[in-house]
Amino acid sequence: MPYTTADARQGLLDTVAAAIERLGLALAAFGEAYEQLDEQTGGRLERELFGPVQLAYGRAQRTCTAFAERHELAARTFGAAPAAAPSTGTRALIDDAVQAVTEADGTLSELQDSLAPIEVGDAELRDGLREVRELLAPLPGRARELVRTLGR
């Protein structure tokens, strides 16, 4: 069975959707970690981690939806990710969130490396993926720094 442009586009959409779902999990974990922190540290988590992931999540959703519309594919809807267990502890929640961010970034990186976004000729998709990855890139380092200062 030949692989068509429509199949390639659907595969792209599915891959971006998988990354968006991981970002949703990261947001849920960061949100739960925020609830366990003092006001100052919580504000820092919100500014340095939650906010950029929230921006990346929104940008990825817009990119995914616009791509689907341009190519007459079924648009995806993304619900809230399941809440993380509060008993997990702040450090573990932040680690889980960073793991989800890293997985999402890895998924998008592999997609970009595959050249599939170029093969289907969609500049807006390529730009959107690049912007999402730029938002995600500094997060692991920021999270390590935040976790290092917890409890001080």
ROKE-116785 format. One record per residue: residue in one letter; x negated, y, z of N, C-alpha, C in turn. Coordinates in steps of 0.001 Angstrom, whole numbers, padded with zeros to 6 digits, always signed. Layout:
aXYZXYZXYZ
...
//
This chain:
m-000846-001174+000000+000000+000000+000000-000895+001243+000000
p-000729+002129-000948-001585+003325-001023-001296+004296+000127
y-002358+004953+000533-002291+005956+001588-001991+007296+000930
t-000884+007904+001303-000450+009131+000650-000786+010362+001481
t-000650+011520+000843-000840+012783+001552+000177+012897+002678
a+001397+012417+002443+002432+012457+003488+002006+011620+004694
d+001407+010454+004430+000907+009616+005535-000201+010329+006296
a-001084+010979+005551-002190+011706+006183-001649+012829+007053
r-000672+013546+006556-000086+014648+007332+000604+014126+008581
q+001323+013014+008448+001981+012445+009619+000945+011976+010639
g-000137+011398+010168-001214+010979+011067-001826+012161+011803
l-002030+013256+011097-002538+014478+011731-001583+014954+012815
l-000325+014995+012473+000687+015450+013426+000689+014564+014672
d+000620+013265+014485+000602+012327+015613-000633+012523+016486
t-001766+012761+015854-003001+012954+016608-002959+014240+017421
v-002499+015313+016811-002389+016587+017544-001384+016437+018688
a-000293+015720+018445+000704+015502+019500+000110+014731+020685
a-000735+013763+020408-001385+013008+021486-002270+013928+022330
a-002979+014842+021682-003815+015796+022415-002946+016733+023252
i-001826+017157+022710-000915+018042+023448-000394+017337+024691
e-000060+016073+024572+000421+015317+025734-000644+015252+026822
r-001913+015092+026438-003004+015081+027428-003114+016435+028117
l-002947+017515+027346-002997+018851+027949-001837+019047+028913
g-000692+018481+028609+000439+018542+029533+000126+017843+030851
l-000554+016718+030769-000970+016017+031990-001956+016854+032796
a-002858+017526+032099-003827+018394+032782-003101+019521+033507
l-002120+020123+032855-001362+021202+033490-000650+020721+034752
a-000069+019532+034677+000618+018984+035852-000364+018768+037006
a-001537+018227+036705-002532+017979+037755-003068+019292+038325
f-003367+020264+037461-003821+021565+037959-002736+022229+038807
g-001495+022093+038392-000392+022677+039155-000294+022086+040553
e-000445+020786+040650-000392+020135+041955-001606+020517+042800
a-002781+020616+042188-003986+021031+042911-003804+022447+043452
y-003211+023316+042660-002967+024707+043071-002173+024745+044381
e-001182+023884+044480-000333+023855+045676-001113+023471+046936
q-002237+022830+046789-003022+022370+047928-004126+023342+048333
l-004279+024420+047588-005387+025342+047830-004936+026600+048556
d-005894+027269+049200-005608+028569+049791-005369+029569+048662
e-004877+030735+049002-004479+031719+047999-005637+032148+047089
q-006789+032417+047686-007934+032881+046892-008422+031806+045925
t-008613+030600+046421-009093+029512+045564-008034+029130+044541
g-006765+029156+044944-005681+028881+044012-005652+029891+042879
g-005889+031158+043212-005950+032191+042180-007088+031943+041207
r-008183+031501+041735-009329+031197+040872-009016+030009+039959
l-008407+028974+040518-008019+027823+039708-007058+028262+038602
e-006130+029104+038947-005156+029577+037964-005837+030366+036838
r-006736+031274+037200-007432+032116+036208-008388+031310+035325
e-009191+030472+035963-010293+029831+035258-009940+028490+034611
l-008894+027833+035109-008578+026500+034601-007148+026398+034065
f-006183+026635+034936-004789+026471+034537-004424+027404+033383
g-004764+028670+033497-004419+029649+032468-004959+029292+031093
p-006259+028992+030981-006783+028609+029666-006158+027325+029106
v-005865+026353+029980-005224+025128+029497-003800+025440+029035
q-003135+026308+029775-001777+026700+029383-001793+027399+028016
l-002775+028269+027798-002910+028922+026492-003204+027905+025388
a-004106+026981+025669-004451+025949+024687-003234+025067+024388
y-002488+024731+025407-001282+023907+025256-000267+024613+024355
g-000035+025879+024620+000899+026651+023804+000417+026802+022374
r-000874+027074+022216-001443+027236+020867-001363+025924+020105
a-001644+024825+020773-001575+023519+020120-000137+023191+019713
q+000817+023519+020570+002219+023276+020223+002641+024107+019007
r+002271+025380+019003+002614+026241+017861+001962+025728+016584
t+000713+025301+016685+000003+024762+015533+000703+023510+015009
c+001080+022637+015907+001740+021384+015553+003102+021656+014908
t+003887+022525+015517+005222+022848+015006+005142+023527+013642
a+004245+024489+013499+004108+025198+012232+003646+024246+011127
f+002721+023348+011444+002249+022367+010468+003406+021485+010012
a+004194+020998+010979+005342+020150+010644+006328+020896+009746
e+006592+022146+010076+007526+022934+009267+006993+023172+007861
r+005714+023510+007741+005133+023771+006418+005196+022563+005505
h+005131+021381+006111+005067+020157+005309+006324+019311+005442
e+007386+019920+005970+008696+019276+006090+008635+017931+006803
l+007926+017932+007922+007847+016762+008790+008701+017019+010027
a+009086+015983+010696+009880+016135+011916+009024+016807+012991
a+009548+017881+013526+008832+018612+014584+008880+017817+015882
r+007840+017926+016656+007762+017257+017947+008296+018166+019044
t+008834+017564+020062+009183+018310+021262+008369+017716+022400
f+007953+018580+023294+007102+018142+024393+007768+018536+025695
g+008076+017549+026509+008662+017809+027808+007578+017968+028854
a+008017+018255+030044+007071+018397+031149+006414+017047+031435
a+005137+017104+031716+004403+015888+032078+004826+015474+033478
p+004760+014196+033772+005103+013764+035120+004174+014394+036148
a+004737+014752+037269+003948+015394+038327+002915+014417+038870
a+001772+014943+039190+000715+014143+039810+001070+013914+041276
a+000608+012825+041819+000890+012515+043219+000125+013473+044129
p+000839+014201+045006+000155+015161+045871-000858+014502+046810
s-000642+013241+047135-001545+012568+048061-002899+012277+047435
t-003036+012533+046164-004282+012255+045458-005438+013077+046007
g-005179+014294+046427-006232+015170+046927-006670+016151+045848
t-007096+017321+046286-007408+018415+045370-008518+018053+044397
r-009610+017538+044900-010734+017201+044017-010331+016181+042962
a-009624+015156+043383-009203+014114+042447-008215+014671+041423
l-007334+015561+041838-006398+016181+040899-007143+017010+039848
i-008115+017776+040309-008907+018580+039364-009701+017664+038444
d-010276+016599+038988-011009+015641+038158-010086+015009+037115
d-008862+014640+037535-007901+014051+036600-007542+015040+035494
a-007358+016297+035880-007023+017324+034894-008163+017510+033901
v-009375+017565+034402-010535+017733+033522-010687+016520+032604
q-010426+015347+033124-010481+014142+032286-009469+014248+031141
a-008258+014699+031440-007225+014853+030410-007628+015913+029385
v-008214+017016+029863-008694+018068+028956-009801+017517+028052
t-010718+016775+028637-011828+016194+027880-011308+015224+026824
e-010314+014431+027183-009728+013498+026219-009026+014247+025092
a-008286+015296+025430-007604+016092+024405-008631+016723+023465
d-009673+017296+024042-010716+017919+023224-011403+016875+022349
g-011657+015710+022894-012275+014634+022120-011396+014190+020959
t-010108+014099+021201-009166+013731+020145-009190+014762+019020
l-009166+016031+019399-009193+017096+018391-010531+017151+017671
s-011608+016897+018393-012936+016869+017787-013027+015762+016735
e-012554+014569+017087-012567+013454+016143-011724+013780+014914
l-010606+014446+015131-009749+014837+014010-010486+015801+013091
q-011134+016793+013689-011898+017737+012871-013049+017040+012140
d-013744+016156+012828-014870+015439+012215-014427+014518+011079
s-013183+014074+011136-012672+013168+010103-012450+013880+008772
l-012445+015193+008804-012194+016029+007628-010760+015918+007114
a-009895+015222+007845-008502+015105+007425-007816+016467+007293
p-008061+017420+008216-007412+018732+008030-007840+019437+006737
i-009039+019149+006269-009497+019734+005010-008865+018990+003832
e-008792+017673+003958-008247+016864+002875-006793+017196+002570
v-006013+017557+003602-004614+017917+003350-004482+019400+003033
g-005598+020117+003056-005614+021505+002617-004796+022451+003459
d-004938+022385+004778-004132+023240+005641-005040+024113+006505
a-005303+025322+006053-006193+026250+006759-005629+026660+008115
e-004309+026820+008198-003703+027227+009473-003906+026152+010533
l-003795+024896+010136-004039+023803+011079-005486+023832+011553
r-006411+023976+010635-007832+024022+011006-008113+025170+011965
d-007545+026338+011685-007738+027495+012570-007149+027246+013951
g-005962+026669+013987-005318+026386+015268-006114+025403+016102
l-006613+024352+015469-007418+023362+016193-008701+023984+016731
r-009330+024817+015918-010555+025490+016359-010265+026374+017571
e-009177+027130+017536-008834+028012+018649-008549+027220+019924
v-007850+026111+019800-007558+025276+020974-008860+024757+021566
r-009742+024257+020725-011003+023702+021220-011872+024774+021868
e-011840+025994+021341-012604+027090+021951-012079+027402+023347
l-010785+027307+023555-010216+027534+024880-010612+026426+025849
l-010727+025208+025356-011022+024057+026216-012504+023904+026543
a-013371+024356+025677-014810+024101+025798-015411+024449+027163
p-015120+025617+027752-015782+025958+029005-015157+025323+030253
l-014047+024634+030109-013310+024184+031294-014034+023158+032163
p-014695+022148+031616-015383+021208+032514-016413+021884+033416
g-017188+022798+032873-018178+023516+033686-017519+024378+034757
r-016459+025056+034388-015729+025877+035364-015146+025014+036473
a-014629+023867+036098-014042+022972+037102-015116+022450+038054
r-016270+022070+037500-017366+021603+038374-017740+022679+039386
e-017818+023922+038917-018172+025032+039802-017112+025242+040879
l-015858+025151+040510-014783+025327+041483-014804+024204+042518
v-014930+022984+042059-014941+021835+042972-016142+021919+043911
r-017259+022375+043398-018471+022513+044223-018256+023442+045402
t-017393+024427+045225-017187+025427+046286-016005+025099+047199
l-015276+024017+046917-014140+023676+047783-014607+023340+049186
g-013848+023803+050141-014156+023508+051526-015238+024357+052138
r-015708+025361+051441-016751+026230+052000-016151+027432+052634
//
